Each structure stands twice: as structure tokens, then as C-alpha cells.
Amino acid sequence: MPKERHVIPARLILFARGFSLVTLVSLNTFQLAHAHYVGAFIVGFLISAVWWQNTGMSARSTSKIDGVCYALGSATGAVCGLAVAQSFYGP
């Protein structure tokens, strides 16, 4: 039973990692398309840092639901990245 208490926080971490990576990629894509050099540099660094942290997550995963949690975080991150980009730079 104690193992089950750690499942939800672990899956929230998976969600957050997927969310953060795709949010940053979405924001960076907009910055690159609109030649925002400083922002593209900073966010490019953050993408690499998050990606480095994520390497090996799939190798340690034993559940398909973990992949779904990561993918849902990524999909939500894509929408959030677009919203963040629009709030900083306008439509």
C-alpha cells in the first residue's frame, strides 16, 4: 500500500516534465519565427536543461500510463506555450 501513495506524485512529475518541455518549445518556436534573439537564447537553454533532465525517464518507466501522463503534459504545454507567447508578444 505505501507504494501506491507515491504513484500520483510521480505521475504529476511526468506530467510537469512533458508540460514544461513542450511549453518551452512552443514559446521558442514563436520567438525564432519573430527573431526575438535574447528570448530564443534563454528559452533554448531551458529546453536543453529540461531535456537533459528527461533523458532516461522512459528507460525507468514500467507503466504505459506513465507515457500517457507525459504526453498529456506535453499536449497541454503546447497550448500553454502558445498562450504565453501571445501574452508576451501579442497575437
N, C-alpha and C positions, 0 to 999 in steps of 0.2 A: 504493500500500500504506500509506503513512503516514496517509492519511485514515481508513482502517479502524480504526486504534488509538484514534481519538477518538470512534468511534460508541458504544461501550459506556459511557464516562463521560457522554457527552451524554444517552444514554437513561436512565442512572441518575439524572441530574439531573431529567429529565422525570418519572420515577417519584417521586422525592422531592418534587417540587413538587405533584404530584397528591395524594400521600400526606399531605403537611403541610396542604394546604388542607382536605381532607375530614376529617382528624383534628380540626382546629380547629373546623370547622363542627359535627361530631358532638358535641364537647365543649361548644361554645357552646349548641347546642340543648338539651342536658341542663341546663346552667346557667340558661338562660332559663326552662325549664319548672319549675325548682325555685327560682326567684328568688334566685340567687346573683349579686348585683349586681356585686360587685368582680370576680369571675372572668369574668362576662359582658363587662364593660368591657374587661378586659385581653385576653381572647381575641378579642373583637370587633375590637380594634385590630390584633392579629396577623393575623386573617383579611384585613383590608383591606391590610395590608402585603404579605402573600404574594400576594394577588390583583393588586395593583399591579405586583409583580414578574412575574407570569404574563402580563399583557396583552402581546399581540404574539407570544407563543410559537407559536401556531397559524399566524400570518402568516408566520413564518420557517421553518416546518416543510415539508419536501418529501416526507415518507415517511408512509405510513399506520401503520407500526409505531410511529412516534413517538406517535401518538394512542392506540394500544393501551397503550403504556408509561405514558402519563399516566393513562389510565383505570384501569389495574391499580393504580397508586399511589393513585388516588382510592378505589377499592373497598377496598383494604387499609387505607387511612386511616380509612374509615368504621368498620370493625371495631375498629381501634386506638383511635379516639376514644371509642367506647362502653366499651372496656376501661379507658381512662384515667379516664373519668368515674366508672365504678363503683369504681375503686380509690380515688379521692378522696372520693367521696360515698356509697359503699356501694350495694348492689343496690336 
